[in-house]
Amino acid sequence: MTIQRFDVGPRMSQAVVHGDRVYLAGQVADDTSQDVAGQTRQILAKIEALLEKAGSSKDKLLTANVWLSDISTFNEMNSVWDPWVDKENPPCRACVESKLATPAFTVEIMVVAAR
């Protein structure tokens, strides 16, 4: 099977397509001055754009992994996630507290989608 890579960098690709699956790297906010809701909005917009570039969309999400630097912000993240996610086709999801790459990041989200 063919492997397609999108937004390739020296360390990783932002999206990889193999067969009928699209794998996204963990996405973080570009503007880390924003709160958890603001960072989540940025991340979900990046996810939508990458999925579109790879020939998919959020209604084809299979799984989502969410990392929060502070689990007490779970409801704040969900206040953005819940209206964004396709209600007819929600993915499997895990959400955990974790130390992220830099303290400025409050949220990181990684998804896999069908094509």
All heavy atoms as an XYZ file, in Angstrom:
885
protein
N       0.832     -1.192      0.000
C       0.000      0.000      0.000
C       0.874      1.252      0.000
O       1.941      1.275      0.595
C      -0.864      0.029      1.247
C      -2.129     -0.752      1.138
S      -3.157     -0.399      2.559
C      -4.058     -1.921      2.588
N       0.358      2.277     -0.599
C       1.049      3.550     -0.662
C       0.955      4.272      0.680
O      -0.053      4.181      1.371
C       0.406      4.444     -1.738
O       0.250      3.693     -2.924
C       1.254      5.659     -2.019
N       2.004      5.001      1.023
C       1.998      5.847      2.208
C       2.179      7.289      1.730
O       3.094      7.586      0.974
C       3.134      5.470      3.173
C       2.949      4.043      3.675
C       3.190      6.461      4.334
C       4.108      3.535      4.520
N       1.270      8.169      2.156
C       1.355      9.598      1.842
C       1.646     10.335      3.137
O       1.033     10.052      4.174
C       0.041     10.134      1.290
C      -0.330      9.655     -0.076
C      -1.670     10.273     -0.456
O      -2.711      9.817     -0.006
N      -1.620     11.324     -1.264
N       2.555     11.302      3.076
C       2.887     12.113      4.245
C       2.604     13.584      3.927
O       2.878     14.050      2.831
C       4.349     11.921      4.616
C       4.652     10.478      4.968
C       6.131     10.245      5.253
N       6.441      8.831      5.228
C       6.209      7.972      6.214
N       5.647      8.403      7.320
N       6.527      6.698      6.096
N       2.050     14.297      4.911
C       1.691     15.702      4.749
C       2.408     16.542      5.799
O       2.562     16.122      6.939
C       0.172     15.889      4.901
C      -0.620     15.170      3.854
C      -0.965     13.830      4.019
C      -1.010     15.813      2.691
C      -1.695     13.159      3.049
C      -1.741     15.151      1.713
C      -2.083     13.825      1.901
N       2.802     17.729      5.384
C       3.499     18.668      6.268
C       4.669     17.967      6.964
O       4.748     17.892      8.186
C       2.531     19.281      7.284
C       1.454     20.125      6.616
O       1.530     20.353      5.394
O       0.537     20.559      7.318
N       5.565     17.469      6.124
C       6.716     16.703      6.601
C       7.791     17.642      7.140
O       8.134     18.636      6.503
C       7.297     15.849      5.451
C       8.526     15.092      5.901
C       6.234     14.902      4.912
N       8.301     17.319      8.302
C       9.394     18.077      8.899
C      10.554     17.154      9.203
O      10.486     15.950      8.927
N      11.606     17.684      9.773
C      12.786     16.869     10.056
C      12.544     15.820     11.146
O      13.231     14.804     11.203
C      13.836     17.887     10.508
C      13.059     19.065     10.963
C      11.799     19.079     10.149
N      11.554     16.043     11.994
C      11.287     15.134     13.105
C      10.060     14.263     12.865
O       9.997     13.124     13.324
C      11.093     15.939     14.385
C      10.797     15.076     15.601
C      10.835     15.844     16.881
N      12.226     16.208     17.134
C      12.595     17.229     17.892
N      11.696     17.995     18.461
N      13.869     17.494     18.077
N       9.054     14.816     12.181
C       7.802     14.075     12.017
C       6.958     14.683     10.917
O       7.184     15.808     10.488
C       7.006     14.064     13.322
C       6.556     15.421     13.769
S       5.746     15.320     15.371
C       5.494     17.046     15.702
N       5.969     13.918     10.501
C       4.938     14.394      9.578
C       3.726     14.768     10.414
O       3.443     14.130     11.435
C       4.552     13.290      8.592
O       5.658     12.927      7.799
N       2.994     15.773      9.975
C       1.791     16.166     10.704
C       0.618     15.222     10.413
O      -0.281     15.084     11.237
C       1.420     17.609     10.399
C       2.409     18.607     10.957
C       2.551     18.499     12.459
O       1.574     18.520     13.197
N       3.783     18.373     12.920
N       0.643     14.584      9.246
C      -0.393     13.607      8.895
C       0.228     12.546      7.997
O       1.091     12.848      7.179
C      -1.557     14.282      8.177
N      -0.220     11.309      8.188
C       0.216     10.192      7.361
C      -1.022      9.402      6.953
O      -1.869      9.082      7.784
C       1.206      9.261      8.109
C       1.551      8.041      7.270
C       2.462     10.020      8.505
N      -1.112      9.121      5.652
C      -2.214      8.305      5.137
C      -1.640      6.962      4.718
O      -0.668      6.889      3.972
C      -2.903      8.978      3.926
C      -3.962      8.063      3.334
C      -3.507     10.305      4.342
N      -2.268      5.902      5.220
C      -1.900      4.538      4.841
C      -3.209      3.781      4.642
O      -4.022      3.687      5.568
C      -1.049      3.883      5.929
C      -0.639      2.494      5.590
N      -1.196      1.405      6.203
C       0.259      2.018      4.692
C      -0.650      0.307      5.706
N       0.238      0.655      4.789
N      -3.413      3.298      3.435
C      -4.672      2.612      3.154
C      -5.835      3.567      3.308
O      -5.830      4.671      2.769
N      -6.808      3.165      4.087
C      -8.000      3.996      4.276
C      -7.995      4.720      5.622
O      -9.023      5.103      6.125
C      -9.262      3.143      4.131
C      -9.350      2.030      5.164
O      -8.376      1.822      5.921
O     -10.397      1.361      5.224
N      -6.804      4.917      6.198
C      -6.687      5.596      7.485
C      -5.794      6.834      7.381
O      -4.811      6.850      6.668
C      -6.076      4.677      8.536
C      -6.853      3.422      8.819
C      -7.636      3.516     10.087
N      -8.374      2.373     10.564
C      -8.863      1.368      9.911
N      -8.661      1.239      8.636
N      -9.576      0.437     10.496
N      -6.168      7.855      8.162
C      -5.381      9.082      8.278
C      -4.942      9.194      9.737
O      -5.780      9.207     10.638
C      -6.211     10.329      7.896
C      -5.381     11.590      8.047
C      -6.788     10.205      6.503
N      -3.640      9.259      9.948
C      -3.068      9.376     11.286
C      -2.500     10.777     11.442
O      -1.671     11.197     10.632
C      -1.936      8.354     11.468
C      -2.367      6.935     11.246
C      -2.343      6.370      9.964
C      -2.808      6.140     12.300
C      -2.745      5.057      9.746
C      -3.208      4.817     12.089
C      -3.175      4.289     10.813
O      -3.564      2.988     10.592
N      -2.934     11.486     12.462
C      -2.410     12.826     12.714
C      -1.454     12.803     13.892
O      -1.663     12.055     14.859
C      -3.540     13.809     13.031
C      -4.092     14.629     11.860
C      -4.529     13.754     10.711
C      -5.184     15.539     12.314
N      -0.415     13.613     13.803
C       0.474     13.830     14.941
C      -0.305     14.587     16.009
O      -1.341     15.199     15.728
C       1.690     14.643     14.499
N       0.193     14.553     17.220
C      -0.423     15.352     18.276
C      -0.374     16.816     17.888
O       0.676     17.326     17.494
N      -1.502     17.485     17.981
C      -1.608     18.895     17.599
C      -1.664     19.764     18.848
O      -2.357     19.433     19.816
C      -2.855     19.122     16.742
C      -2.864     18.334     15.448
C      -1.702     18.688     14.550
O      -1.470     19.848     14.237
N      -0.944     17.671     14.140
N      -0.928     20.868     18.796
C      -0.924     21.835     19.894
C      -1.224     23.219     19.329
O      -1.136     23.446     18.124
C       0.428     21.835     20.645
C       0.634     20.515     21.380
C       1.585     22.106     19.697
N      -1.535     24.132     20.211
C      -1.885     25.497     19.802
C      -0.648     26.269     19.347
O       0.457     26.047     19.836
C      -2.543     26.225     20.969
N      -0.849     27.176     18.406
C       0.210     28.081     17.984
C       0.310     29.277     18.935
O       1.396     29.762     19.223
C      -0.038     28.574     16.558
C       0.088     27.452     15.538
O       0.945     26.572     15.723
O      -0.682     27.461     14.563
N      -0.838     29.754     19.415
C      -0.877     30.886     20.341
C      -1.102     30.341     21.752
O      -2.231     30.101     22.170
C      -1.991     31.854     19.952
C      -2.107     33.038     20.904
O      -1.306     33.138     21.871
O      -3.010     33.867     20.693
N      -0.016     30.145     22.474
C      -0.112     29.554     23.815
C      -0.491     30.563     24.893
O      -0.607     30.192     26.056
C       1.215     28.868     24.199
O       2.265     29.834     24.148
C       1.518     27.707     23.266
N      -0.727     31.801     24.501
C      -1.193     32.782     25.487
C      -2.671     32.586     25.803
O      -3.173     33.140     26.781
C      -0.950     34.208     24.984
O      -1.823     34.514     23.905
N      -3.359     31.798     24.987
C      -4.790     31.563     25.193
C      -5.023     30.509     26.275
O      -4.158     29.676     26.549
C      -5.443     31.154     23.884
C      -5.430     32.268     22.861
C      -6.283     31.955     21.658
O      -7.143     31.092     21.668
N      -6.034     32.681     20.576
N      -6.225     30.557     26.851
C      -6.592     29.577     27.874
C      -6.875     28.222     27.223
O      -6.717     28.057     26.008
C      -7.799     30.070     28.685
C      -9.060     30.275     27.848
O      -9.083     29.896     26.655
O     -10.039     30.826     28.391
N      -7.296     27.263     28.016
C      -7.546     25.905     27.521
C      -8.583     25.909     26.400
O      -8.397     25.245     25.371
C      -7.982     24.976     28.679
C      -8.478     23.645     28.155
C      -6.823     24.762     29.638
N      -9.650     26.658     26.556
C     -10.677     26.723     25.510
C     -10.094     27.298     24.225
O     -10.326     26.767     23.129
C     -11.876     27.548     25.978
N      -9.329     28.363     24.334
C      -8.720     28.980     23.161
C      -7.724     28.065     22.481
O      -7.688     27.970     21.248
N      -6.901     27.367     23.273
C      -5.956     26.422     22.687
C      -6.700     25.267     22.026
O      -6.323     24.820     20.943
C      -4.960     25.919     23.734
C      -3.961     26.977     24.134
C      -2.766     26.421     24.888
O      -2.375     25.274     24.716
N      -2.159     27.269     25.715
N      -7.767     24.795     22.644
C      -8.548     23.699     22.064
C      -9.153     24.118     20.730
O      -9.117     23.358     19.761
C      -9.648     23.231     23.039
O      -9.035     22.816     24.278
C     -10.457     22.083     22.466
N      -9.692     25.328     20.640
C     -10.249     25.831     19.372
C      -9.197     25.818     18.270
O      -9.466     25.400     17.137
C     -10.784     27.256     19.546
C     -12.197     27.319     20.000
C     -12.744     28.755     20.006
N     -13.696     28.868     21.081
C     -13.418     29.195     22.340
N     -12.194     29.527     22.687
N     -14.356     29.236     23.253
N      -8.009     26.312     18.581
C      -6.923     26.332     17.598
C      -6.582     24.917     17.123
O      -6.410     24.672     15.929
C      -5.663     26.939     18.210
C      -5.726     28.408     18.509
C      -4.434     28.837     19.174
O      -3.376     28.735     18.565
N      -4.516     29.284     20.410
N      -6.476     24.008     18.079
C      -6.103     22.627     17.764
C      -7.158     21.978     16.876
O      -6.828     21.318     15.882
C      -5.900     21.822     19.062
C      -4.661     22.342     19.803
C      -5.793     20.333     18.769
C      -4.571     21.886     21.254
N      -8.415     22.149     17.208
C      -9.480     21.525     16.410
C      -9.509     22.098     14.994
O      -9.763     21.366     14.031
C     -10.835     21.668     17.116
C     -10.924     20.936     18.469
C     -12.286     21.178     19.113
C     -10.634     19.450     18.332
N      -9.210     23.380     14.851
C      -9.128     23.974     13.504
C      -7.964     23.355     12.730
O      -8.089     23.066     11.527
C      -8.968     25.492     13.605
N      -6.836     23.143     13.385
C      -5.689     22.508     12.737
C      -6.029     21.079     12.332
O      -5.655     20.623     11.237
C      -4.477     22.527     13.671
C      -3.877     23.906     13.842
C      -2.846     23.945     14.965
C      -1.511     23.417     14.509
N      -0.450     23.646     15.543
N      -6.746     20.361     13.200
C      -7.148     18.984     12.895
C      -8.046     18.966     11.669
O      -7.844     18.164     10.755
C      -7.821     18.330     14.119
C      -6.764     18.011     15.182
C      -8.601     17.079     13.719
C      -7.318     17.545     16.510
N      -9.030     19.838     11.627
C      -9.920     19.889     10.456
C      -9.147     20.157      9.173
O      -9.397     19.520      8.145
C     -11.004     20.956     10.649
C     -12.136     20.498     11.528
C     -13.340     21.419     11.455
O     -14.043     21.377     10.427
O     -13.545     22.174     12.417
N      -8.212     21.097      9.225
C      -7.436     21.439      8.030
C      -6.558     20.272      7.579
O      -6.483     19.972      6.381
C      -6.584     22.672      8.303
N      -5.919     19.601      8.515
C      -5.086     18.449      8.153
C      -5.919     17.299      7.602
O      -5.526     16.646      6.634
C      -4.273     17.982      9.365
C      -3.049     18.813      9.710
C      -2.537     18.464     11.102
C      -1.954     18.603      8.659
N      -7.063     17.049      8.219
C      -7.933     15.979      7.720
C      -8.389     16.281      6.294
O      -8.385     15.401      5.431
C      -9.144     15.786      8.641
C      -8.863     15.149      9.996
C     -10.120     15.172     10.854
C      -8.334     13.730      9.844
N      -8.765     17.533      6.045
C      -9.193     17.917      4.691
C      -8.055     17.722      3.692
O      -8.248     17.179      2.606
C      -9.672     19.367      4.686
C     -10.199     19.798      3.333
C     -10.738     21.219      3.328
O     -11.162     21.708      4.382
O     -10.730     21.832      2.243
N      -6.857     18.152      4.054
C      -5.694     18.009      3.190
C      -5.440     16.534      2.853
O      -5.022     16.201      1.750
C      -4.471     18.597      3.891
C      -3.247     18.693      3.025
C      -2.062     19.253      3.807
C      -2.127     20.755      3.862
N      -0.875     21.355      4.399
N      -5.727     15.651      3.813
C      -5.481     14.216      3.632
C      -6.689     13.476      3.058
O      -6.661     12.258      2.925
C      -5.082     13.601      4.967
N      -7.757     14.204      2.743
C      -8.929     13.580      2.121
C      -9.928     13.005      3.093
O     -10.656     12.064      2.774
N      -9.998     13.574      4.294
C     -10.940     13.085      5.303
C     -11.661     14.271      5.934
O     -11.563     15.398      5.448
C     -10.187     12.270      6.367
O     -11.098     11.646      7.247
N     -12.379     14.003      7.012
C     -13.102     15.061      7.719
C     -13.442     14.576      9.127
O     -13.328     13.390      9.436
C     -14.385     15.436      6.973
O     -15.198     14.285      6.817
N     -13.893     15.507      9.972
C     -14.142     15.161     11.367
C     -15.280     14.154     11.544
O     -15.336     13.471     12.561
C     -14.385     16.408     12.217
C     -15.671     17.138     11.921
C     -15.777     18.354     12.822
C     -17.068     19.096     12.579
N     -17.212     20.230     13.494
N     -16.160     14.013     10.567
C     -17.229     13.018     10.695
C     -16.703     11.593     10.458
O     -17.425     10.629     10.648
C     -18.402     13.327      9.764
C     -18.035     13.256      8.300
O     -16.955     13.750      7.923
O     -18.829     12.718      7.517
N     -15.424     11.485     10.096
C     -14.808     10.173      9.882
C     -13.788      9.831     10.968
O     -13.017      8.889     10.821
C     -14.157     10.128      8.500
C     -15.174     10.245      7.378
C     -14.511     10.220      6.039
C     -15.593     10.355      4.956
N     -14.987     10.533      3.639
N     -13.793     10.598     12.056
C     -12.872     10.315     13.157
C     -13.140      8.931     13.736
O     -14.298      8.549     13.950
C     -13.013     11.346     14.274
C     -12.487     12.740     13.994
C     -12.771     13.647     15.186
C     -11.009     12.718     13.681
N     -12.075      8.197     13.996
C     -12.170      6.882     14.619
C     -11.783      6.943     16.089
O     -12.494      6.413     16.941
C     -11.271      5.881     13.886
C     -11.564      5.692     12.402
C     -10.485      4.819     11.765
C     -12.940      5.085     12.200
N     -10.656      7.584     16.371
C     -10.186      7.715     17.749
C      -9.616      9.102     17.969
O      -9.167      9.770     17.037
C      -9.071      6.694     18.087
O      -7.932      6.975     17.280
C      -9.533      5.269     17.864
N      -9.632      9.515     19.224
C      -9.012     10.779     19.633
C      -8.348     10.561     20.987
O      -8.932      9.929     21.876
C     -10.051     11.887     19.729
N      -7.144     11.064     21.118
C      -6.433     11.078     22.397
C      -6.229     12.525     22.776
O      -5.715     13.312     21.976
C      -5.080     10.370     22.285
C      -5.248      8.892     22.041
O      -5.982      8.220     22.741
N      -4.573      8.384     21.029
N      -6.633     12.871     23.977
C      -6.519     14.237     24.470
C      -5.639     14.224     25.713
O      -5.881     13.444     26.634
C      -7.905     14.826     24.828
C      -7.780     16.257     25.335
C      -8.866     14.741     23.655
N      -4.634     15.086     25.697
C      -3.778     15.256     26.865
C      -3.984     16.661     27.397
O      -3.923     17.626     26.641
C      -2.311     15.075     26.499
C      -1.976     13.687     26.065
C      -1.623     12.638     26.868
C      -1.944     13.180     24.724
N      -1.396     11.515     26.100
C      -1.574     11.821     24.781
C      -2.187     13.743     23.467
C      -1.432     11.023     23.655
C      -2.066     12.961     22.347
C      -1.690     11.610     22.440
N      -4.251     16.762     28.695
C      -4.402     18.049     29.372
C      -3.273     18.206     30.380
O      -2.954     17.253     31.107
C      -5.744     18.110     30.115
C      -7.007     17.994     29.260
C      -8.234     17.858     30.146
C      -7.131     19.191     28.342
N      -2.688     19.377     30.446
C      -1.633     19.591     31.439
C      -2.212     19.624     32.852
O      -1.504     19.388     33.819
C      -0.863     20.873     31.142
O      -1.719     21.992     31.227
N      -3.517     19.893     32.947
C      -4.203     19.933     34.242
C      -5.605     19.370     34.045
O      -6.443     19.990     33.373
C      -4.252     21.368     34.749
C      -4.923     21.518     36.093
O      -5.542     20.553     36.603
O      -4.849     22.633     36.651
N      -5.879     18.222     34.624
C      -7.169     17.542     34.415
C      -8.350     18.366     34.941
O      -9.481     18.161     34.510
C      -7.153     16.120     35.018
C      -8.260     15.239     34.409
C      -7.244     16.165     36.532
C      -8.067     14.902     32.957
N      -8.078     19.340     35.806
C      -9.179     20.183     36.297
C      -9.750     21.057     35.176
O     -10.817     21.649     35.331
C      -8.730     21.047     37.479
O      -7.869     22.083     37.038
N      -9.076     21.129     34.028
C      -9.576     21.899     32.884
C     -10.394     21.030     31.914
O     -10.743     21.484     30.825
C      -8.412     22.560     32.117
O      -7.549     21.537     31.595
C      -7.621     23.508     33.017
N     -10.706     19.809     32.327
C     -11.468     18.866     31.514
C     -12.766     19.483     30.983
O     -13.064     19.402     29.791
C     -11.771     17.620     32.359
C     -12.537     16.535     31.671
C     -11.925     15.710     30.734
C     -13.871     16.297     31.987
C     -12.623     14.679     30.113
C     -14.573     15.273     31.373
C     -13.948     14.469     30.433
N     -13.535     20.125     31.851
C     -14.811     20.720     31.420
C     -14.603     21.887     30.466
O     -15.379     22.071     29.524
C     -15.640     21.154     32.627
C     -16.177     19.969     33.400
O     -16.350     18.878     32.855
N     -16.413     20.162     34.690
N     -13.547     22.658     30.681
C     -13.250     23.789     29.787
C     -12.904     23.288     28.380
O     -13.384     23.820     27.379
C     -12.094     24.616     30.348
C     -11.830     25.873     29.574
C     -10.691     26.708     30.145
O     -10.194     26.412     31.239
O     -10.309     27.671     29.463
N     -12.087     22.235     28.308
C     -11.761     21.648     27.003
C     -13.024     21.103     26.342
O     -13.278     21.332     25.166
C     -10.708     20.538     27.183
C     -10.256     19.855     25.900
S     -11.332     18.510     25.334
C     -11.265     17.410     26.735
N     -13.845     20.392     27.117
C     -15.079     19.818     26.569
C     -16.083     20.880     26.131
O     -16.917     20.611     25.261
C     -15.724     18.869     27.574
C     -15.090     17.499     27.543
O     -14.725     16.987     26.493
N     -14.947     16.889     28.713
N     -16.010     22.081     26.698
C     -16.933     23.147     26.284
C     -16.678     23.543     24.829
O     -17.563     24.086     24.165
C     -16.800     24.370     27.193
O     -15.588     25.073     26.938
N     -15.481     23.240     24.312
C     -15.156     23.491     22.910
C     -15.298     22.199     22.095
O     -15.822     22.207     20.981
C     -13.715     24.053     22.774
C     -13.351     24.262     21.321
C     -13.580     25.336     23.577
N     -14.860     21.087     22.659
C     -14.931     19.796     21.968
C     -16.380     19.410     21.649
O     -16.698     19.022     20.524
C     -14.285     18.700     22.823
C     -14.449     17.324     22.268
C     -15.518     16.476     22.481
C     -13.566     16.624     21.390
N     -15.335     15.293     21.789
C     -14.143     15.372     21.121
C     -12.343     16.939     20.814
C     -13.534     14.435     20.288
C     -11.734     15.993     19.993
C     -12.324     14.768     19.740
N     -17.263     19.503     22.638
C     -18.640     19.008     22.484
C     -19.383     19.650     21.313
O     -20.002     18.932     20.522
C     -19.422     19.165     23.784
C     -18.956     18.193     24.865
O     -18.226     17.220     24.552
O     -19.306     18.419     26.045
N     -19.356     20.976     21.138
C     -20.048     21.544     19.975
C     -19.334     21.245     18.648
O     -19.954     21.284     17.591
C     -20.061     23.051     20.230
C     -19.402     23.293     21.521
C     -18.892     21.998     22.063
N     -18.029     20.949     18.708
C     -17.243     20.693     17.494
C     -17.441     19.281     16.968
O     -17.582     19.074     15.766
C     -15.764     20.946     17.787
C     -14.857     20.625     16.649
C     -14.569     21.439     15.583
C     -14.112     19.423     16.433
N     -13.685     20.803     14.724
C     -13.392     19.560     15.233
C     -13.981     18.227     17.152
C     -12.554     18.569     14.726
C     -13.142     17.238     16.654
C     -12.447     17.410     15.458
N     -17.455     18.301     17.842
C     -17.479     16.907     17.400
C     -18.800     16.569     16.704
O     -19.857     17.084     17.070
C     -17.204     15.947     18.586
C     -18.412     15.831     19.520
C     -16.779     14.581     18.108
N     -18.723     15.740     15.676
C     -19.912     15.307     14.934
C     -20.761     14.420     15.845
O     -20.331     13.333     16.227
C     -19.480     14.547     13.674
C     -20.638     14.193     12.770
O     -21.666     13.687     13.274
O     -20.517     14.400     11.557
N     -21.942     14.883     16.189
C     -22.812     14.158     17.131
C     -23.266     12.801     16.602
O     -23.525     11.886     17.369
C     -24.056     14.996     17.473
C     -23.746     16.311     18.129
C     -23.209     16.123     19.526
C     -22.987     17.436     20.223
N     -21.623     17.903     20.190
N     -23.360     12.677     15.277
C     -23.787     11.408     14.677
C     -22.637     10.408     14.580
O     -22.868      9.212     14.442
C     -24.346     11.664     13.269
C     -25.525     12.608     13.224
C     -26.742     12.033     13.930
O     -27.043     10.843     13.726
O     -27.384     12.785     14.693
N     -21.400     10.907     14.640
C     -20.226     10.053     14.414
C     -19.095     10.377     15.381
O     -17.971     10.644     14.958
C     -19.726     10.233     12.975
C     -20.802      9.909     11.970
O     -21.157      8.766     11.810
N     -21.321     10.938     11.308
N     -19.343     10.340     16.695
C     -18.257     10.661     17.617
C     -17.220      9.532     17.647
O     -17.562      8.360     17.510
C     -18.967     10.792     18.969
C     -20.174      9.916     18.843
C     -20.592     10.002     17.397
N     -15.943      9.908     17.811
C     -14.896      8.888     17.859
C     -14.809      8.251     19.247
O     -15.376      8.769     20.212
C     -13.630      9.698     17.582
C     -13.927     11.024     18.217
C     -15.398     11.257     17.923
N     -14.064      7.167     19.350
C     -13.629      6.691     20.658
C     -12.669      7.761     21.162
O     -11.979      8.384     20.360
C     -12.862      5.377     20.540
S     -13.834      4.023     19.884
N     -12.621      7.972     22.477
C     -11.753      9.038     22.971
C     -11.193      8.693     24.337
O     -11.868      8.091     25.165
C     -12.530     10.356     23.070
C     -11.636     11.561     23.299
C     -12.430     12.820     23.512
N     -12.673     13.011     24.929
C     -13.184     14.113     25.459
N     -13.543     15.126     24.692
N     -13.377     14.206     26.749
N      -9.955      9.077     24.555
C      -9.329      9.014     25.873
C      -8.857     10.413     26.216
O      -8.463     11.178     25.329
C      -8.156      8.050     25.860
N      -8.910     10.764     27.476
C      -8.446     12.075     27.921
C      -7.720     11.879     29.249
O      -8.305     11.344     30.198
C      -9.626     13.036     28.084
S      -9.112     14.703     28.570
N      -6.470     12.302     29.299
C      -5.667     12.120     30.503
C      -4.887     13.392     30.830
O      -4.688     14.253     29.973
C      -4.665     10.949     30.349
C      -5.400      9.639     30.132
C      -3.691     11.207     29.219
N      -4.437     13.464     32.073
C      -3.539     14.532     32.478
C      -2.111     14.080     32.222
O      -1.749     12.936     32.499
C      -3.719     14.831     33.961
C      -2.818     15.942     34.470
C      -3.021     16.210     35.938
O      -2.546     15.394     36.755
O      -3.644     17.238     36.262
N      -1.319     15.000     31.673
C       0.066     14.666     31.354
C       0.911     15.932     31.297
O       0.415     16.993     30.922
C       0.117     13.961     29.991
O       1.433     13.659     29.635
N       2.170     15.790     31.627
C       3.097     16.896     31.409
C       3.314     16.966     29.901
O       3.617     15.959     29.267
C       4.412     16.613     32.120
C       5.342     17.802     32.127
C       6.610     17.482     32.884
C       6.316     17.548     34.367
N       7.562     17.469     35.169
N       3.136     18.143     29.308
C       3.288     18.310     27.863
C       4.687     18.846     27.540
O       5.475     19.127     28.435
C       2.182     19.215     27.328
C       0.757     18.678     27.582
C      -0.290     19.649     27.062
C       0.570     17.314     26.971
N       5.009     18.965     26.271
C       6.364     19.295     25.820
C       6.901     20.599     26.416
O       8.093     20.731     26.644
C       6.414     19.361     24.300
N       6.011     21.546     26.627
C       6.394     22.817     27.247
C       5.248     23.264     28.147
O       4.082     22.989     27.847
C       6.720     23.887     26.175
O       6.996     25.129     26.823
C       5.606     24.084     25.202
N       5.533     23.934     29.246
C       4.455     24.367     30.148
C       3.427     25.280     29.493
O       2.306     25.394     29.977
C       5.202     25.101     31.273
C       6.584     24.566     31.242
C       6.856     24.233     29.792
N       3.783     25.923     28.383
C       2.844     26.819     27.697
C       1.702     26.045     27.046
O       0.618     26.584     26.848
C       3.571     27.652     26.651
N       1.931     24.791     26.711
C       0.876     23.964     26.124
C      -0.031     23.454     27.233
O       0.439     22.855     28.195
C       1.439     22.771     25.355
C       2.254     23.111     24.150
C       3.420     22.415     23.875
C       1.868     24.104     23.270
C       4.187     22.705     22.760
C       2.623     24.418     22.147
C       3.793     23.711     21.896
N      -1.338     23.667     27.070
C      -2.302     23.165     28.057
C      -3.099     21.984     27.518
O      -3.708     21.259     28.293
C      -3.275     24.284     28.491
O      -3.972     24.775     27.343
C      -2.529     25.425     29.171
N      -3.087     21.818     26.194
C      -3.860     20.756     25.529
C      -3.053     20.225     24.351
O      -2.397     20.996     23.650
C      -5.208     21.286     24.965
C      -6.039     20.160     24.364
C      -5.995     22.043     26.006
N      -3.148     18.917     24.128
C      -2.635     18.308     22.907
C      -3.645     17.251     22.490
O      -4.157     16.514     23.338
C      -1.266     17.664     23.128
C      -0.669     17.079     21.865
C       0.796     16.674     22.004
O       1.444     17.070     22.982
O       1.285     15.952     21.109
N      -3.949     17.191     21.188
C      -4.935     16.245     20.692
C      -4.368     15.520     19.469
O      -3.817     16.157     18.563
C      -6.269     16.930     20.316
C      -6.847     17.685     21.522
C      -7.278     15.886     19.799
C      -8.083     18.509     21.229
N      -4.546     14.217     19.449
C      -4.105     13.377     18.335
C      -5.302     12.539     17.887
O      -6.017     11.996     18.744
C      -2.971     12.465     18.788
C      -2.368     11.627     17.691
S      -0.917     10.754     18.308
C      -1.631      9.166     18.603
N      -5.528     12.439     16.582
C      -6.667     11.673     16.075
C      -6.241     10.721     14.960
O      -5.214     10.910     14.317
C      -7.800     12.592     15.548
C      -8.293     13.542     16.629
C      -7.383     13.348     14.313
N      -7.094      9.724     14.760
C      -7.019      8.824     13.604
C      -8.394      8.879     12.970
O      -9.423      8.850     13.661
C      -6.672      7.374     14.030
C      -6.710      6.451     12.829
C      -5.325      7.318     14.719
N      -8.420      8.946     11.635
C      -9.693      9.020     10.916
C      -9.679      8.076      9.724
O      -8.629      7.693      9.230
C      -9.951     10.451     10.427
N     -10.876      7.708      9.279
C     -11.024      6.970      8.033
C     -10.969      7.967      6.895
O     -11.153      9.170      7.080
C     -12.344      6.208      8.021
N     -10.721      7.458      5.705
C     -10.711      8.327      4.519
C     -11.978      8.177      3.741
O     -12.625      7.208      3.734
C      -9.544      7.957      3.621
C      -8.515      9.046      3.626
C      -7.324      8.643      2.877
N      -7.237      9.470      1.673
C      -6.260      9.364      0.817
N      -5.339      8.491      0.958
N      -6.206     10.147     -0.212
